[in-house]
Amino acid sequence: MKNKLSRIKDRHLIKNQALIILLVLLIVIFSITEPKFLTLLNIRNIIVQNAHLAVLSMGVAMIMISGGVDLSIGYQISMSAVIMTMLITKYGIHPAPAIVLGIIICMLTSVLNILLSMKLGGHTMIITLGTMAGFQGISYTISNASTFINLPNSFLFIGQGSILGIPVNLLVMAVVFVFTMILMEKTYIGKRIYACGDNPESARLAGIKVIKVKIGVFAMAGILTGLSAWMLSARSGSANSSSGVGMEFTGITACVLGGVSLKGGEGKVWKVLVAVYVLGVLSNGMQFVGLGTYAQYIVKCILMLFSVGLSNNAFSFKRKRTAVMQDNIKL
């Protein structure tokens, strides 16, 4: 009995530390393959370049834990980035109100997604597949397929500035991470979010206002999406209708890799952060060894499928044997 408990604890420990082990393993492999990979400058670049993606992934994780999926996030970022930068460069609006408006737009579009899902009775994945096309059209219509550049330093500061030698976007990411982790793991709000994702009907019967919780989750995720749009535009120094497109897939991949269940009600924020940097190291390392963007898409696809299979114990021999036995009993 003690040996069995010990084995269970060991498996649980390995499962919890698997992402960290994978991250270290990737760093070692790429360092051996390409000596220039493990330099202070390159490691700093990996951390800084993925800060906006980490912020976005915190919002994606909250949505998925609550039982939803938002596929329109990439074009929410596109629309927000275009509106912010266009107001500043074309109409001479001060960066502060332009940034606030861009974040509010993401919050409202995110809330619109969950409201449509509730009203139409469809899963958020299907609803956001539709709104994604709408946001894409709005982004291209507003921008007229233009790229907005020559942004003021006050706007660029969050992406290119530093405080006491620490990049500002890294500080922002750290604050968002700590806030999200405390919210999800240490507060009653977080417990309600997990409960709504795990079993909405049971949560409702327990007195939790499921609709309000889900609207609140999408609103918070929308704010993080808008913040990520600002960080991305400030980092690159420009924005157009292709800005942020595809980030929703990377964010969902990071969440699934980090153990967030597609069914909802399960996942840890710190694992999502580690998963973001697993993908970041993988992307950077593959570029060093001469593998381009398309190869990275294939690897991300494989990682996501493997993570889904792992979370559902699809690779467990015991599970398959049990399933076969159940089928035989039914026959």
C-alpha positions as CSV (number, residue, x, y, z in Angstrom):
1,M,0.0,0.0,0.0
2,K,2.8,2.4,0.9
3,N,4.7,1.5,-2.3
4,K,1.5,2.2,-4.3
5,L,1.0,5.6,-2.6
6,S,4.7,6.4,-3.2
7,R,4.4,5.6,-6.9
8,I,1.3,7.8,-7.1
9,K,3.1,10.7,-5.4
10,D,6.1,10.2,-7.7
11,R,3.9,10.3,-10.8
12,H,2.1,13.4,-9.6
13,L,5.5,15.1,-8.9
14,I,6.8,14.2,-12.3
15,K,3.6,15.4,-14.0
16,N,3.8,18.7,-12.1
17,Q,7.5,19.2,-13.0
18,A,7.2,17.9,-16.6
19,L,7.0,21.3,-18.2
20,I,10.0,22.6,-16.3
21,I,12.0,19.5,-17.3
22,L,10.9,20.0,-20.9
23,L,12.0,23.6,-20.8
24,V,15.4,22.8,-19.4
25,L,15.8,19.9,-21.9
26,L,15.0,22.2,-24.8
27,I,17.5,24.8,-23.6
28,V,20.2,22.1,-23.2
29,I,19.5,20.6,-26.7
30,F,19.6,24.0,-28.5
31,S,22.7,25.1,-26.5
32,I,24.5,22.0,-27.8
33,T,23.2,22.4,-31.3
34,E,23.9,26.2,-31.5
35,P,26.4,27.7,-29.0
36,K,25.0,31.2,-29.7
37,F,21.7,30.2,-28.3
38,L,22.7,30.2,-24.6
39,T,23.9,33.8,-24.4
40,L,22.6,36.4,-22.0
41,L,21.3,38.6,-24.9
42,N,19.4,35.8,-26.5
43,I,17.8,34.5,-23.3
44,R,16.8,38.1,-22.5
45,N,15.3,38.4,-26.0
46,I,13.2,35.2,-25.5
47,I,11.9,36.5,-22.2
48,V,11.0,40.0,-23.4
49,Q,9.7,38.9,-26.8
50,N,7.1,36.6,-25.3
51,A,5.9,38.9,-22.5
52,H,2.8,40.1,-24.4
53,L,2.0,36.5,-25.3
54,A,2.2,35.6,-21.6
55,V,-0.2,38.4,-20.7
56,L,-2.6,37.2,-23.4
57,S,-2.3,33.5,-22.3
58,M,-3.4,34.5,-18.7
59,G,-6.7,35.7,-20.2
60,V,-7.0,32.7,-22.5
61,A,-6.4,30.4,-19.4
62,M,-9.2,32.1,-17.5
63,I,-11.6,31.7,-20.3
64,M,-10.7,28.0,-20.8
65,I,-10.9,27.3,-17.0
66,S,-14.4,28.8,-17.0
67,G,-15.4,26.4,-19.7
68,G,-15.1,28.6,-22.8
69,V,-12.8,29.0,-25.8
70,D,-12.3,32.3,-27.7
71,L,-11.0,31.9,-31.2
72,S,-11.5,35.6,-32.1
73,I,-8.7,36.9,-29.8
74,G,-6.2,37.4,-32.6
75,Y,-8.5,39.7,-34.5
76,Q,-9.5,41.5,-31.3
77,I,-5.8,42.3,-31.0
78,S,-5.7,43.3,-34.6
79,M,-8.7,45.6,-34.3
80,S,-7.5,47.2,-31.0
81,A,-4.0,47.7,-32.3
82,V,-5.2,49.4,-35.5
83,I,-7.6,51.7,-33.6
84,M,-5.0,52.7,-31.0
85,T,-2.2,53.5,-33.5
86,M,-4.5,55.1,-36.1
87,L,-6.0,57.5,-33.6
88,I,-2.5,58.5,-32.5
89,T,-0.8,58.8,-35.9
90,K,-3.6,59.8,-38.2
91,Y,-5.9,61.9,-35.9
92,G,-3.4,63.2,-33.4
93,I,-5.1,61.8,-30.4
94,H,-3.1,61.6,-27.2
95,P,-1.8,58.1,-26.5
96,A,-3.6,57.7,-23.1
97,P,-7.2,57.9,-24.3
98,A,-6.3,56.0,-27.5
99,I,-4.9,53.1,-25.4
100,V,-7.8,53.2,-23.0
101,L,-10.2,53.0,-25.9
102,G,-8.3,50.1,-27.5
103,I,-8.5,48.1,-24.2
104,I,-12.2,48.9,-23.7
105,I,-12.9,47.7,-27.2
106,C,-11.3,44.4,-26.5
107,M,-13.2,44.1,-23.3
108,L,-16.5,44.8,-25.0
109,T,-15.9,42.5,-27.9
110,S,-14.9,39.7,-25.5
111,V,-18.1,40.3,-23.5
112,L,-20.1,40.3,-26.7
113,N,-18.8,36.8,-27.5
114,I,-20.1,35.3,-24.2
115,L,-23.4,37.2,-24.5
116,L,-23.9,35.9,-28.0
117,S,-23.1,32.4,-26.8
118,M,-25.7,32.6,-24.1
119,K,-28.3,34.2,-26.3
120,L,-27.9,31.9,-29.3
121,G,-27.2,28.8,-27.2
122,G,-24.0,27.9,-29.0
123,H,-20.6,27.0,-27.5
124,T,-18.2,30.0,-27.4
125,M,-15.8,28.1,-29.8
126,I,-18.5,28.2,-32.6
127,I,-19.6,31.8,-31.7
128,T,-16.1,33.2,-31.8
129,L,-15.4,31.4,-35.0
130,G,-18.1,33.6,-36.5
131,T,-17.2,36.8,-34.7
132,M,-13.5,36.3,-35.7
133,A,-14.5,36.9,-39.3
134,G,-16.4,40.0,-38.3
135,F,-13.6,41.5,-36.3
136,Q,-11.2,40.7,-39.2
137,G,-13.5,42.7,-41.6
138,I,-13.7,45.6,-39.2
139,S,-10.0,45.7,-38.7
140,Y,-9.2,45.8,-42.5
141,T,-12.0,48.2,-43.2
142,I,-10.8,50.7,-40.5
143,S,-7.2,50.5,-41.5
144,N,-7.7,50.3,-45.2
145,A,-4.9,47.7,-45.1
146,S,-2.5,50.5,-44.0
147,T,0.5,50.2,-41.5
148,F,0.7,52.8,-38.8
149,I,4.2,53.8,-37.7
150,N,6.0,56.8,-36.1
151,L,4.4,56.2,-32.8
152,P,5.4,58.5,-29.8
153,N,7.8,57.4,-27.1
154,S,5.0,57.5,-24.5
155,F,3.2,54.8,-26.4
156,L,6.3,52.7,-27.1
157,F,7.5,52.8,-23.5
158,I,5.6,49.7,-22.4
159,G,7.3,47.7,-25.2
160,Q,10.7,49.2,-25.6
161,G,11.4,51.1,-22.3
162,S,13.0,49.9,-19.1
163,I,13.0,50.8,-15.4
164,L,16.2,50.3,-13.5
165,G,17.4,48.2,-16.4
166,I,14.4,45.9,-16.3
167,P,12.2,45.9,-19.4
168,V,8.8,47.5,-18.8
169,N,6.9,44.8,-20.6
170,L,8.5,42.2,-18.4
171,L,7.4,44.1,-15.3
172,V,3.9,44.3,-16.7
173,M,3.9,40.6,-17.4
174,A,5.0,39.9,-13.8
175,V,2.3,42.1,-12.3
176,V,-0.4,40.4,-14.5
177,F,0.9,36.9,-13.6
178,V,0.9,37.6,-9.9
179,F,-2.5,39.2,-10.0
180,T,-4.0,36.3,-12.1
181,M,-2.5,33.6,-10.0
182,I,-3.7,35.2,-6.7
183,L,-7.2,35.7,-8.2
184,M,-7.5,32.2,-9.5
185,E,-5.9,30.3,-6.7
186,K,-6.4,32.3,-3.5
187,T,-9.8,34.0,-3.8
188,Y,-13.5,33.0,-3.8
189,I,-13.8,34.5,-7.3
190,G,-11.2,32.0,-8.6
191,K,-13.0,29.1,-6.9
192,R,-16.2,30.2,-8.6
193,I,-14.5,30.3,-12.0
194,Y,-13.2,26.8,-11.5
195,A,-16.6,25.6,-10.3
196,C,-18.4,27.1,-13.3
197,G,-16.0,25.5,-15.7
198,D,-16.1,22.1,-14.0
199,N,-19.9,21.8,-13.7
200,P,-22.1,24.9,-14.5
201,E,-25.3,23.2,-13.3
202,S,-23.8,22.1,-10.0
203,A,-22.3,25.6,-9.5
204,R,-25.8,27.2,-10.2
205,L,-27.4,24.9,-7.7
206,A,-24.7,25.8,-5.2
207,G,-25.8,29.5,-5.5
208,I,-23.1,30.7,-7.8
209,K,-24.3,33.2,-10.5
210,V,-22.8,31.4,-13.4
211,I,-23.8,33.9,-16.0
212,K,-22.3,36.8,-14.1
213,V,-19.1,34.8,-13.4
214,K,-18.6,34.0,-17.1
215,I,-19.3,37.6,-18.2
216,G,-16.7,38.8,-15.6
217,V,-14.2,36.2,-16.9
218,F,-14.6,37.3,-20.5
219,A,-14.4,41.0,-19.5
220,M,-11.1,40.4,-17.6
221,A,-9.7,38.4,-20.5
222,G,-10.7,41.2,-22.8
223,I,-8.8,43.7,-20.8
224,L,-5.7,41.5,-20.9
225,T,-6.2,41.1,-24.7
226,G,-6.2,44.9,-25.1
227,L,-3.2,45.2,-22.9
228,S,-1.4,42.6,-25.0
229,A,-2.4,44.5,-28.2
230,W,-0.7,47.6,-26.8
231,M,2.4,45.7,-25.7
232,L,2.7,44.1,-29.1
233,S,2.3,47.3,-31.0
234,A,4.7,49.1,-28.7
235,R,7.3,46.3,-29.1
236,S,7.2,46.3,-32.9
237,G,6.7,50.1,-33.2
238,S,3.9,49.7,-35.7
239,A,0.5,48.1,-36.2
240,N,-1.6,46.8,-39.1
241,S,-4.5,44.4,-39.6
242,S,-2.2,41.4,-39.4
243,S,-1.0,42.4,-36.0
244,G,-1.8,39.6,-33.4
245,V,-3.4,37.3,-36.0
246,G,-2.6,33.7,-34.9
247,M,-1.8,34.6,-31.3
248,E,-5.0,32.9,-30.2
249,F,-3.7,29.6,-31.4
250,T,-0.4,30.1,-29.6
251,G,-2.2,31.1,-26.5
252,I,-4.5,28.1,-26.6
253,T,-1.5,25.8,-27.3
254,A,0.3,27.2,-24.2
255,C,-2.8,26.7,-22.0
256,V,-3.3,23.1,-23.2
257,L,0.4,22.4,-22.9
258,G,0.2,23.9,-19.4
259,G,-2.5,21.5,-18.4
260,V,-5.6,23.6,-18.8
261,S,-8.5,21.3,-19.7
262,L,-10.5,22.1,-22.8
263,K,-13.5,20.9,-20.8
264,G,-13.0,23.6,-18.2
265,G,-12.5,23.6,-14.5
266,E,-8.9,22.5,-14.5
267,G,-5.5,24.3,-14.9
268,K,-2.8,26.2,-13.1
269,V,-1.7,29.7,-14.1
270,W,2.0,29.1,-13.4
271,K,2.1,26.1,-15.7
272,V,0.7,28.3,-18.5
273,L,3.5,30.8,-18.0
274,V,6.1,28.0,-18.2
275,A,4.4,26.7,-21.3
276,V,4.6,30.1,-23.0
277,Y,8.3,30.0,-22.5
278,V,8.6,26.4,-23.7
279,L,7.0,27.6,-26.9
280,G,9.2,30.7,-26.9
281,V,12.4,28.7,-26.5
282,L,11.2,26.2,-29.1
283,S,10.5,29.0,-31.6
284,N,13.8,30.8,-31.0
285,G,15.8,27.6,-31.0
286,M,14.3,26.4,-34.3
287,Q,15.2,29.7,-35.9
288,F,18.8,29.2,-34.8
289,V,19.0,25.8,-36.4
290,G,17.5,27.1,-39.6
291,L,13.8,25.9,-39.3
292,G,11.4,28.6,-40.4
293,T,7.9,29.7,-39.3
294,Y,6.0,26.9,-41.1
295,A,8.0,24.2,-39.4
296,Q,7.2,25.9,-36.1
297,Y,3.5,25.6,-36.8
298,I,3.8,21.9,-37.4
299,V,5.7,21.4,-34.1
300,K,3.1,23.5,-32.2
301,C,0.4,21.3,-33.7
302,I,2.1,18.2,-32.6
303,L,2.7,19.6,-29.1
304,M,-1.0,20.6,-28.8
305,L,-2.3,17.2,-29.9
306,F,0.2,15.4,-27.6
307,S,-0.9,17.6,-24.7
308,V,-4.6,16.9,-25.3
309,G,-3.9,13.2,-25.5
310,L,-1.8,13.3,-22.3
311,S,-4.4,15.2,-20.4
312,N,-7.0,12.6,-21.4
313,N,-4.7,9.7,-20.6
314,A,-4.9,8.6,-24.3
315,F,-1.5,7.1,-24.0
316,S,-2.2,5.0,-21.0
317,F,-2.3,1.3,-21.6
318,K,-4.4,0.7,-18.5
319,R,-7.0,3.1,-19.7
320,K,-7.2,1.3,-23.1
321,R,-7.4,-2.1,-21.4
322,T,-10.2,-0.8,-19.2
323,A,-12.1,0.6,-22.1
324,V,-11.8,-2.7,-24.0
325,M,-13.1,-4.6,-20.9
326,Q,-16.1,-2.3,-20.7
327,D,-16.9,-2.8,-24.3
328,N,-16.7,-6.6,-23.8
329,I,-19.1,-6.4,-20.8
330,K,-21.6,-4.4,-22.9
331,L,-21.4,-7.0,-25.7
